[in-house]
């Protein structure tokens, strides 16, 4: 993703379209923040079986829910998909119960699904940017 970001920034600089650049930077920051929270959530999984780490797990699940909600404004299609809805539902269940409802493996699978959602959102951001910057080549008349 960082390599794609460098390429996108170079393209935006070349295009000289500051409004597209500003929108891209804002959306990229949302993706980056979401990935950071996801990393922190994944770190908590190793302590998932410990009752004393429950507050930390709930904190990062709640924070991940907020980040996914923010991403839904950037890309409603990815977050509104069945996978996005399922991930949000699972995170909400984890924070609302004191019981362990997922195994560690299922929790890792959930975070992998969330990672895919974030990646799909970034793909959509790049697609939207490409559509805004696209300039078709002139038609050549051949005889």
SEPARO-576205 format. One record per residue: residue in three letters; residue number from 1; x, y, z of N, C-alpha, C in turn. Coordinates in Angstrom, 2 decimals. Atoms other than C-alpha are relative to their C-alpha. Layout:
ALA, NUM, X, Y, Z, X, Y, Z, X, Y, Z
...
***
This chain:
UNK, 1, 0.82, -1.19, 0.00, 0.00, 0.00, 0.00, 0.87, 1.26, 0.00
UNK, 2, -0.87, -1.18, -0.04, 2.87, 2.37, 0.73, 0.61, 0.29, -1.37
UNK, 3, -0.52, -0.18, 1.35, 4.33, 1.81, -2.73, -1.06, 0.64, -0.89
UNK, 4, 1.09, -0.59, 0.78, 0.95, 2.55, -4.30, -0.23, 1.45, 0.40
UNK, 5, 0.15, -1.37, -0.46, 0.72, 5.67, -2.16, 1.05, 0.90, -0.63
UNK, 6, -1.06, -0.80, 0.63, 4.07, 6.91, -3.47, -0.29, 0.27, -1.47
UNK, 7, 0.34, -0.17, 1.41, 2.95, 6.34, -7.04, -1.17, 0.97, -0.16
UNK, 8, 1.15, -0.89, 0.06, -0.38, 8.05, -6.40, 0.40, 1.44, 0.28
UNK, 9, -0.45, -1.35, -0.32, 1.33, 11.06, -4.83, 0.77, 0.61, -1.18
UNK, 10, -0.75, -0.50, 1.17, 3.71, 11.37, -7.80, -0.96, 0.39, -1.11
UNK, 11, 0.98, -0.29, 1.04, 0.76, 11.23, -10.18, -0.80, 1.26, 0.34
UNK, 12, 0.75, -1.18, -0.42, -1.15, 13.82, -8.16, 0.83, 1.27, -0.15
UNK, 13, -0.88, -1.16, 0.15, 1.83, 16.17, -8.14, 0.09, 0.39, -1.47
UNK, 14, -0.08, -0.25, 1.43, 2.14, 15.81, -11.92, -1.28, 0.62, -0.54
UNK, 15, 1.29, -0.47, 0.52, -1.56, 16.46, -12.44, -0.28, 1.45, 0.37
UNK, 16, 0.23, -1.37, -0.44, -1.54, 19.71, -10.49, -1.42, 0.26, 0.49
UNK, 17, 1.39, -0.15, -0.46, -5.10, 19.09, -9.27, -0.04, -0.09, 1.52
UNK, 18, -0.10, -0.04, -1.46, -4.99, 20.19, -5.66, -1.24, -0.55, 0.70
UNK, 19, 1.21, 0.50, -0.65, -8.63, 19.32, -4.89, -0.02, -1.53, 0.04
UNK, 20, -0.09, 1.46, 0.03, -8.08, 15.68, -5.93, 1.09, -0.45, 0.97
UNK, 21, -1.10, 0.32, -0.91, -4.80, 15.64, -4.02, -0.44, 0.10, 1.46
UNK, 22, 0.48, -0.17, -1.38, -6.44, 16.96, -0.85, -0.94, -1.13, 0.40
UNK, 23, 0.94, 1.09, -0.28, -9.22, 14.39, -1.06, 0.74, -1.32, 0.18
UNK, 24, -0.78, 1.23, -0.11, -6.73, 11.59, -1.65, 0.74, -0.07, 1.33
UNK, 25, -0.76, -0.02, -1.26, -4.57, 12.63, 1.33, -0.90, -0.24, 1.20
UNK, 26, 0.95, 0.19, -1.10, -7.60, 12.80, 3.62, -0.44, -1.48, 0.07
UNK, 27, 0.43, 1.40, 0.04, -8.79, 9.35, 2.51, 1.14, -0.95, 0.36
UNK, 28, -1.16, 0.83, -0.31, -5.29, 7.88, 2.69, 0.24, -0.01, 1.51
UNK, 29, -0.20, -0.07, -1.45, -5.01, 9.08, 6.29, -1.02, -0.87, 0.73
UNK, 30, 1.02, 0.87, -0.59, -8.27, 7.30, 7.12, 0.40, -1.48, -0.12
UNK, 31, -0.45, 1.38, 0.22, -6.91, 4.06, 5.62, 1.17, -0.31, 0.92
UNK, 32, -1.19, 0.20, -0.84, -3.60, 4.44, 7.43, -0.37, -0.12, 1.48
UNK, 33, 0.45, 0.07, -1.39, -5.30, 5.12, 10.77, -0.72, -1.32, 0.28
UNK, 34, 0.72, 1.27, -0.17, -7.53, 2.09, 10.27, 0.96, -1.19, 0.08
UNK, 35, -0.99, 1.07, -0.04, -4.55, -0.13, 9.56, 0.76, 0.00, 1.33
UNK, 36, -0.68, -0.10, -1.29, -2.84, 1.14, 12.73, -0.86, -0.59, 1.11
UNK, 37, 0.90, 0.56, -1.02, -5.87, 0.33, 14.87, -0.13, -1.51, -0.18
UNK, 38, 0.08, 1.43, 0.26, -6.14, -3.07, 13.19, 1.25, -0.71, 0.53
UNK, 39, -1.24, 0.58, -0.53, -2.50, -3.77, 14.08, -0.07, -0.11, 1.52
UNK, 40, 0.13, 0.04, -1.46, -3.17, -2.87, 17.71, -1.02, -1.05, 0.43
UNK, 41, 1.00, 1.02, -0.31, -6.27, -5.08, 17.70, 0.60, -1.39, -0.13
UNK, 42, -0.64, 1.31, 0.19, -4.26, -8.00, 16.34, 0.96, -0.33, 1.14
UNK, 43, -0.92, 0.22, -1.11, -1.69, -7.54, 19.10, -0.75, -0.48, 1.24
UNK, 44, 0.78, 0.39, -1.18, -4.43, -7.91, 21.72, -0.50, -1.44, -0.07
UNK, 45, 0.55, 1.36, 0.14, -5.52, -11.28, 20.34, 0.81, -1.01, 0.81
UNK, 46, -0.83, 0.95, -0.75, -2.58, -13.03, 22.02, -0.42, -0.09, 1.46
UNK, 47, 0.48, 0.00, -1.39, -4.15, -12.09, 25.38, -1.51, -0.21, 0.08
UNK, 48, 1.45, 0.13, 0.09, -7.71, -12.89, 24.28, -0.57, -0.92, 1.09
UNK, 49, 0.48, 0.98, -0.99, -8.01, -15.79, 26.73, 0.13, 0.52, 1.44
UNK, 50, -0.20, -0.55, -1.35, -6.97, -13.63, 29.75, -1.12, 0.97, 0.36
UNK, 51, 1.10, -0.90, -0.39, -9.90, -12.03, 31.58, 0.47, 1.42, 0.33
UNK, 52, -0.47, -1.34, -0.36, -7.72, -9.13, 32.77, 0.33, 0.87, -1.22
UNK, 53, -0.28, -0.79, 1.20, -7.02, -8.04, 29.17, -1.28, 0.37, -0.74
UNK, 54, 1.30, -0.22, 0.64, -10.73, -7.78, 28.35, -0.24, 1.49, -0.32
UNK, 55, 0.23, -1.43, 0.22, -10.84, -3.99, 28.72, 0.80, 0.50, -1.21
UNK, 56, -0.84, -0.41, 1.14, -7.98, -3.54, 26.23, -0.58, -0.53, -1.31
UNK, 57, 0.61, 0.59, 1.20, -9.63, -5.90, 23.73, -1.25, 0.79, -0.38
UNK, 58, 1.22, -0.76, 0.27, -12.94, -4.06, 24.06, 0.33, 1.39, -0.54
UNK, 59, -0.42, -1.32, 0.45, -11.15, -0.72, 23.63, 0.36, -0.02, -1.49
UNK, 60, -0.42, 0.04, 1.41, -9.54, -1.74, 20.33, -1.11, -0.48, -0.92
UNK, 61, 1.16, 0.39, 0.82, -12.69, -3.46, 19.06, -0.90, 1.22, -0.23
UNK, 62, 0.82, -1.20, 0.12, -14.65, -0.28, 19.76, 0.67, 1.03, -0.91
UNK, 63, -0.75, -0.94, 0.85, -11.94, 1.84, 18.14, -0.04, -0.46, -1.47
UNK, 64, 0.06, 0.54, 1.36, -11.97, -0.48, 15.09, -1.38, 0.24, -0.60
UNK, 65, 1.36, -0.29, 0.47, -15.75, -0.08, 14.82, -0.08, 1.45, -0.47
UNK, 66, 0.02, -1.41, 0.38, -15.31, 3.71, 14.76, 0.77, 0.24, -1.30
UNK, 67, -0.79, -0.19, 1.22, -12.59, 3.50, 12.11, -0.72, -0.57, -1.23
UNK, 68, 0.75, 0.57, 1.12, -14.71, 1.20, 9.93, -1.19, 0.89, -0.36
UNK, 69, 1.09, -0.94, 0.28, -17.62, 3.62, 10.29, 0.51, 1.21, -0.77
UNK, 70, -0.58, -1.12, 0.75, -15.36, 6.44, 9.13, 0.31, -0.40, -1.43
UNK, 71, -0.29, 0.48, 1.36, -14.25, 4.34, 6.16, -1.27, -0.18, -0.81
UNK, 72, 1.25, 0.18, 0.74, -17.89, 3.74, 5.28, -0.42, 1.30, -0.69
UNK, 73, 0.26, -1.26, 0.68, -18.11, 7.45, 4.41, 0.88, 0.14, -1.24
UNK, 74, -0.92, -0.05, 1.13, -15.12, 7.06, 2.10, -0.46, -0.96, -1.10
UNK, 75, 0.39, 1.03, 0.96, -16.36, 3.87, 0.44, -1.17, -0.81, 0.56
UNK, 76, 1.16, 0.69, -0.56, -19.90, 2.84, 1.34, -0.19, -1.43, -0.54
UNK, 77, 0.21, 1.33, 0.58, -19.86, -0.18, -1.00, 0.79, -1.08, 0.72
UNK, 78, -0.82, 1.00, -0.69, -17.00, -2.00, 0.72, -0.51, -0.27, 1.40
UNK, 79, 0.42, 0.15, -1.40, -18.22, -1.35, 4.24, -1.43, -0.52, 0.10
UNK, 80, 1.38, 0.47, -0.01, -21.85, -2.08, 3.34, -0.16, -1.41, -0.54
UNK, 81, 0.04, 1.35, 0.54, -20.95, -5.44, 1.85, -0.32, -1.00, 1.11
UNK, 82, 0.25, 1.02, -1.03, -21.90, -8.68, 3.64, 1.21, -0.21, 0.92
UNK, 83, -1.21, 0.18, -0.82, -18.28, -9.04, 4.82, 0.17, 1.16, 0.97
UNK, 84, -0.09, -1.17, -0.87, -18.30, -5.49, 6.20, -1.02, -0.02, 1.11
UNK, 85, 1.07, 0.10, -0.99, -21.60, -5.99, 7.95, 0.31, -1.07, 1.03
UNK, 86, -0.34, 1.09, -0.91, -20.44, -9.29, 9.42, 1.12, 0.41, 0.95
UNK, 87, -1.12, -0.44, -0.84, -17.19, -7.75, 10.69, -0.48, 0.98, 1.07
UNK, 88, 0.53, -0.96, -0.98, -19.03, -4.87, 12.34, -0.84, -0.71, 1.06
UNK, 89, 0.84, 0.76, -0.94, -21.52, -7.28, 13.91, 0.89, -0.79, 0.98
UNK, 90, -0.90, 0.78, -0.86, -18.71, -9.51, 15.25, 0.72, 0.89, 1.01
UNK, 91, -0.68, -0.92, -0.91, -16.81, -6.56, 16.72, -0.96, 0.52, 1.08
UNK, 92, 1.00, -0.47, -0.96, -19.99, -5.28, 18.35, -0.32, -1.08, 1.03
UNK, 93, 0.26, 1.11, -0.93, -20.69, -8.70, 19.85, 1.14, -0.17, 1.00
UNK, 94, -1.16, 0.16, -0.88, -17.17, -8.91, 21.25, -0.02, 1.07, 1.10
UNK, 95, -0.01, -1.08, -0.99, -17.51, -5.52, 22.97, -1.21, -0.04, 0.94
UNK, 96, 1.22, -0.04, -0.81, -21.02, -6.15, 24.29, -0.14, -1.18, 0.95
UNK, 97, 0.11, 1.15, -0.89, -20.39, -9.46, 26.04, 1.29, -0.19, 0.79
UNK, 98, -1.18, 0.29, -0.83, -18.05, -10.53, 28.80, 0.55, -1.39, -0.28
UNK, 99, -0.43, 1.36, 0.34, -17.82, -14.04, 27.42, 0.85, 0.02, -1.26
UNK, 100, -0.83, 0.15, 1.19, -15.32, -15.18, 24.86, -0.85, -0.69, -1.05
UNK, 101, 0.91, 0.56, 1.00, -17.49, -15.70, 21.77, 0.72, -0.56, -1.22
UNK, 102, -0.80, 0.50, 1.12, -14.71, -16.40, 19.27, 1.24, -0.69, 0.52
UNK, 103, -1.30, 0.58, -0.32, -11.71, -18.65, 19.36, 1.07, 0.98, -0.50
UNK, 104, -1.08, -0.88, 0.49, -8.33, -17.00, 18.80, 0.12, -0.08, -1.51
UNK, 105, -0.09, 0.17, 1.46, -8.27, -18.44, 15.28, -1.12, 0.76, -0.71
UNK, 106, 1.12, -0.73, 0.59, -11.72, -17.00, 14.53, 0.23, 1.51, 0.10
UNK, 107, -0.32, -1.40, -0.18, -10.56, -13.66, 15.92, 1.03, 0.45, -1.04
UNK, 108, -0.98, -0.32, 1.03, -7.52, -13.71, 13.62, -0.66, 0.03, -1.38
UNK, 109, 0.73, 0.00, 1.27, -9.83, -14.60, 10.72, -0.81, 1.30, -0.15
UNK, 110, 0.76, -1.25, 0.02, -12.02, -11.61, 11.63, 0.91, 1.16, -0.36
UNK, 111, -0.91, -1.11, 0.30, -9.02, -9.28, 11.57, 0.53, -0.09, -1.43
UNK, 112, -0.39, 0.15, 1.41, -7.97, -10.73, 8.21, -1.11, 0.53, -0.92
UNK, 113, 1.13, -0.53, 0.77, -11.46, -9.95, 6.88, -0.02, 1.53, 0.04
UNK, 114, -0.04, -1.46, -0.14, -11.15, -6.40, 8.23, 1.13, 0.58, -0.83
UNK, 115, -1.13, -0.45, 0.81, -7.75, -6.05, 6.58, -0.38, 0.02, -1.48
UNK, 116, 0.46, 0.05, 1.39, -9.31, -7.08, 3.28, -0.97, 1.14, -0.29
UNK, 117, 0.93, -1.13, 0.18, -12.09, -4.51, 3.75, 0.75, 1.32, -0.14
UNK, 118, -0.79, -1.23, 0.06, -9.55, -1.78, 4.37, 0.73, 0.08, -1.34
UNK, 119, -0.69, 0.04, 1.30, -7.59, -2.85, 1.28, -0.97, 0.29, -1.15
UNK, 120, 1.00, -0.26, 1.04, -10.75, -2.84, -0.83, -0.39, 1.48, -0.01
UNK, 121, 0.30, -1.43, -0.08, -11.51, 0.66, 0.41, 1.11, 0.81, -0.66
UNK, 122, -1.11, -0.71, 0.62, -8.03, 1.80, -0.61, -0.03, -0.19, -1.52
UNK, 123, 0.13, 0.23, 1.44, -8.53, 0.18, -4.02, -1.06, 0.92, -0.60
UNK, 124, 1.07, -0.88, 0.50, -11.76, 2.15, -4.40, 0.46, 1.45, -0.02
UNK, 125, -0.55, -1.36, -0.03, -9.98, 5.36, -3.40, 0.87, 0.23, -1.23
UNK, 126, -0.86, -0.11, 1.18, -7.39, 4.73, -6.12, -0.82, 0.03, -1.28
UNK, 127, 0.87, 0.04, 1.19, -10.11, 3.90, -8.64, -0.69, 1.35, -0.20
UNK, 128, 0.68, -1.30, 0.09, -12.01, 7.11, -7.86, 0.97, 1.09, -0.44
UNK, 129, -1.01, -0.99, 0.37, -8.82, 9.16, -8.11, 0.36, -0.14, -1.48
UNK, 130, -0.34, 0.26, 1.40, -7.98, 7.54, -11.44, -1.08, 0.54, -0.92
UNK, 131, 1.11, -0.52, 0.82, -11.42, 8.39, -12.81, 0.02, 1.52, -0.06
UNK, 132, -0.03, -1.46, -0.02, -11.01, 12.01, -11.75, 1.16, 0.56, -0.81
UNK, 133, -1.19, -0.50, 0.70, -7.56, 12.33, -13.33, 0.10, -0.50, -1.44
UNK, 134, -0.08, 0.62, 1.33, -8.22, 10.27, -16.47, -0.22, 1.04, -1.09
UNK, 135, 0.13, -0.86, 1.17, -7.70, 12.14, -19.71, 0.14, -0.89, -1.23
UNK, 136, -0.08, 0.89, 1.16, -8.55, 10.18, -22.83, 0.91, 0.57, -1.08
UNK, 137, -0.83, -0.40, 1.14, -6.20, 10.28, -25.79, -0.92, 0.47, -1.11
UNK, 138, 0.84, -0.46, 1.12, -7.50, 12.16, -28.80, -0.13, -1.13, -1.04
UNK, 139, 0.24, 0.99, 1.05, -9.02, 10.06, -31.54, 0.88, 0.30, -1.21
UNK, 140, -0.83, -0.15, 1.19, -6.68, 9.47, -34.43, -0.82, -0.36, -1.23
UNK, 141, 0.72, 0.26, 1.25, -8.13, 9.67, -37.88, 0.95, -0.77, -0.91
UNK, 142, -0.82, 0.80, 0.91, -6.77, 6.92, -40.07, -0.73, -0.14, -1.32
UNK, 143, 0.65, 0.12, 1.29, -7.41, 6.74, -43.77, 0.33, -1.28, -0.67
***
